[in-house]
Amino acid sequence: MSGLVVSYSTNIVDGAGTNVGWIYKGNNNAWERVDHQDECPCNNTLRHQLQFSLLRMLNAAIKNEEFITEGAYCYRHKNVQSA
């Protein structure tokens, strides 16, 4: 699992990319971390636990239909007003 990184100074995006994450596999309805040569070398467990927590919240929001589709790759939470 990796993260999407977006940089912006106002409402205009000036950069985007991904960061390297940890590798997981499904194991009896749970995710299990797998050591892998392509995983993030930072050894910052808290950072990766946060990424996993954010993914859990995103999955819940999708399941509960809390997102509005504004375009092919553009979504927003139903409680956030578009500009």
CNS distance restraints for C-alpha pairs under 8 A (distance, minus, plus):
assign (resid   1 and name CA) (resid  20 and name CA) 7.68 0.50 0.50
assign (resid   1 and name CA) (resid  21 and name CA) 4.99 0.50 0.50
assign (resid   1 and name CA) (resid  22 and name CA) 5.44 0.50 0.50
assign (resid   1 and name CA) (resid  23 and name CA) 5.81 0.50 0.50
assign (resid   1 and name CA) (resid  24 and name CA) 7.04 0.50 0.50
assign (resid   1 and name CA) (resid  52 and name CA) 7.81 0.50 0.50
assign (resid   2 and name CA) (resid  18 and name CA) 6.78 0.50 0.50
assign (resid   2 and name CA) (resid  19 and name CA) 5.74 0.50 0.50
assign (resid   2 and name CA) (resid  20 and name CA) 5.15 0.50 0.50
assign (resid   2 and name CA) (resid  21 and name CA) 4.02 0.50 0.50
assign (resid   2 and name CA) (resid  22 and name CA) 6.85 0.50 0.50
assign (resid   2 and name CA) (resid  51 and name CA) 7.71 0.50 0.50
assign (resid   3 and name CA) (resid  18 and name CA) 5.53 0.50 0.50
assign (resid   3 and name CA) (resid  19 and name CA) 5.42 0.50 0.50
assign (resid   3 and name CA) (resid  20 and name CA) 7.12 0.50 0.50
assign (resid   3 and name CA) (resid  21 and name CA) 6.93 0.50 0.50
assign (resid   3 and name CA) (resid  51 and name CA) 7.03 0.50 0.50
assign (resid   4 and name CA) (resid  16 and name CA) 7.36 0.50 0.50
assign (resid   4 and name CA) (resid  17 and name CA) 5.97 0.50 0.50
assign (resid   4 and name CA) (resid  18 and name CA) 4.56 0.50 0.50
assign (resid   4 and name CA) (resid  19 and name CA) 6.60 0.50 0.50
assign (resid   5 and name CA) (resid  16 and name CA) 5.51 0.50 0.50
assign (resid   5 and name CA) (resid  17 and name CA) 5.24 0.50 0.50
assign (resid   5 and name CA) (resid  18 and name CA) 5.46 0.50 0.50
assign (resid   5 and name CA) (resid  19 and name CA) 6.91 0.50 0.50
assign (resid   6 and name CA) (resid  13 and name CA) 6.98 0.50 0.50
assign (resid   6 and name CA) (resid  14 and name CA) 7.86 0.50 0.50
assign (resid   6 and name CA) (resid  15 and name CA) 5.83 0.50 0.50
assign (resid   6 and name CA) (resid  16 and name CA) 4.38 0.50 0.50
assign (resid   6 and name CA) (resid  17 and name CA) 6.64 0.50 0.50
assign (resid   7 and name CA) (resid  13 and name CA) 6.01 0.50 0.50
assign (resid   7 and name CA) (resid  14 and name CA) 5.84 0.50 0.50
assign (resid   7 and name CA) (resid  15 and name CA) 5.07 0.50 0.50
assign (resid   7 and name CA) (resid  16 and name CA) 6.16 0.50 0.50
assign (resid   8 and name CA) (resid  12 and name CA) 5.92 0.50 0.50
assign (resid   8 and name CA) (resid  13 and name CA) 4.56 0.50 0.50
assign (resid   8 and name CA) (resid  14 and name CA) 5.30 0.50 0.50
assign (resid   8 and name CA) (resid  15 and name CA) 6.93 0.50 0.50
assign (resid   9 and name CA) (resid  13 and name CA) 7.38 0.50 0.50
assign (resid   9 and name CA) (resid  14 and name CA) 7.59 0.50 0.50
assign (resid  20 and name CA) (resid  38 and name CA) 7.95 0.50 0.50
assign (resid  20 and name CA) (resid  39 and name CA) 6.34 0.50 0.50
assign (resid  20 and name CA) (resid  40 and name CA) 5.07 0.50 0.50
assign (resid  21 and name CA) (resid  39 and name CA) 5.65 0.50 0.50
assign (resid  21 and name CA) (resid  40 and name CA) 5.04 0.50 0.50
assign (resid  21 and name CA) (resid  48 and name CA) 7.12 0.50 0.50
assign (resid  22 and name CA) (resid  33 and name CA) 7.14 0.50 0.50
assign (resid  22 and name CA) (resid  34 and name CA) 7.69 0.50 0.50
assign (resid  22 and name CA) (resid  35 and name CA) 7.94 0.50 0.50
assign (resid  22 and name CA) (resid  36 and name CA) 7.92 0.50 0.50
assign (resid  22 and name CA) (resid  39 and name CA) 4.92 0.50 0.50
assign (resid  22 and name CA) (resid  40 and name CA) 5.93 0.50 0.50
assign (resid  22 and name CA) (resid  48 and name CA) 7.21 0.50 0.50
assign (resid  23 and name CA) (resid  33 and name CA) 5.88 0.50 0.50
assign (resid  23 and name CA) (resid  34 and name CA) 5.48 0.50 0.50
assign (resid  23 and name CA) (resid  35 and name CA) 6.91 0.50 0.50
assign (resid  23 and name CA) (resid  36 and name CA) 6.62 0.50 0.50
assign (resid  23 and name CA) (resid  39 and name CA) 6.29 0.50 0.50
assign (resid  24 and name CA) (resid  31 and name CA) 6.00 0.50 0.50
assign (resid  24 and name CA) (resid  32 and name CA) 5.29 0.50 0.50
assign (resid  24 and name CA) (resid  33 and name CA) 4.33 0.50 0.50
assign (resid  24 and name CA) (resid  34 and name CA) 5.35 0.50 0.50
assign (resid  25 and name CA) (resid  31 and name CA) 5.60 0.50 0.50
assign (resid  25 and name CA) (resid  32 and name CA) 5.39 0.50 0.50
assign (resid  25 and name CA) (resid  33 and name CA) 6.55 0.50 0.50
assign (resid  25 and name CA) (resid  34 and name CA) 6.86 0.50 0.50
assign (resid  26 and name CA) (resid  30 and name CA) 5.70 0.50 0.50
assign (resid  26 and name CA) (resid  31 and name CA) 4.72 0.50 0.50
assign (resid  26 and name CA) (resid  32 and name CA) 6.25 0.50 0.50
assign (resid  27 and name CA) (resid  31 and name CA) 5.88 0.50 0.50
assign (resid  27 and name CA) (resid  32 and name CA) 6.33 0.50 0.50
assign (resid  35 and name CA) (resid  39 and name CA) 7.41 0.50 0.50
assign (resid  44 and name CA) (resid  48 and name CA) 6.82 0.50 0.50
assign (resid  45 and name CA) (resid  49 and name CA) 6.13 0.50 0.50
assign (resid  46 and name CA) (resid  50 and name CA) 6.15 0.50 0.50
assign (resid  47 and name CA) (resid  51 and name CA) 6.48 0.50 0.50
assign (resid  48 and name CA) (resid  52 and name CA) 6.28 0.50 0.50
assign (resid  49 and name CA) (resid  53 and name CA) 6.14 0.50 0.50
assign (resid  50 and name CA) (resid  54 and name CA) 6.16 0.50 0.50
assign (resid  51 and name CA) (resid  55 and name CA) 6.27 0.50 0.50
assign (resid  52 and name CA) (resid  56 and name CA) 6.29 0.50 0.50
assign (resid  53 and name CA) (resid  57 and name CA) 6.41 0.50 0.50
assign (resid  54 and name CA) (resid  58 and name CA) 6.17 0.50 0.50
assign (resid  55 and name CA) (resid  59 and name CA) 6.12 0.50 0.50
assign (resid  56 and name CA) (resid  60 and name CA) 6.30 0.50 0.50
assign (resid  57 and name CA) (resid  61 and name CA) 6.22 0.50 0.50
assign (resid  58 and name CA) (resid  62 and name CA) 6.21 0.50 0.50
assign (resid  59 and name CA) (resid  63 and name CA) 6.12 0.50 0.50
assign (resid  60 and name CA) (resid  64 and name CA) 6.08 0.50 0.50
assign (resid  61 and name CA) (resid  65 and name CA) 6.10 0.50 0.50
assign (resid  61 and name CA) (resid  66 and name CA) 5.13 0.50 0.50
assign (resid  61 and name CA) (resid  67 and name CA) 6.95 0.50 0.50
assign (resid  62 and name CA) (resid  66 and name CA) 6.07 0.50 0.50
assign (resid  62 and name CA) (resid  67 and name CA) 6.52 0.50 0.50
assign (resid  66 and name CA) (resid  77 and name CA) 5.71 0.50 0.50
assign (resid  66 and name CA) (resid  78 and name CA) 5.59 0.50 0.50
assign (resid  67 and name CA) (resid  75 and name CA) 6.25 0.50 0.50
assign (resid  67 and name CA) (resid  76 and name CA) 5.41 0.50 0.50
assign (resid  67 and name CA) (resid  77 and name CA) 4.44 0.50 0.50
assign (resid  67 and name CA) (resid  78 and name CA) 5.43 0.50 0.50
assign (resid  68 and name CA) (resid  75 and name CA) 5.57 0.50 0.50
assign (resid  68 and name CA) (resid  76 and name CA) 5.41 0.50 0.50
assign (resid  68 and name CA) (resid  77 and name CA) 6.12 0.50 0.50
assign (resid  68 and name CA) (resid  78 and name CA) 5.78 0.50 0.50
assign (resid  69 and name CA) (resid  74 and name CA) 6.18 0.50 0.50
assign (resid  69 and name CA) (resid  75 and name CA) 4.60 0.50 0.50
assign (resid  69 and name CA) (resid  76 and name CA) 6.75 0.50 0.50
assign (resid  70 and name CA) (resid  74 and name CA) 5.27 0.50 0.50
assign (resid  70 and name CA) (resid  75 and name CA) 5.47 0.50 0.50
assign (resid  70 and name CA) (resid  76 and name CA) 7.33 0.50 0.50
assign (resid  71 and name CA) (resid  75 and name CA) 7.01 0.50 0.50
assign (resid  76 and name CA) (resid  80 and name CA) 6.67 0.50 0.50
assign (resid  76 and name CA) (resid  82 and name CA) 7.98 0.50 0.50
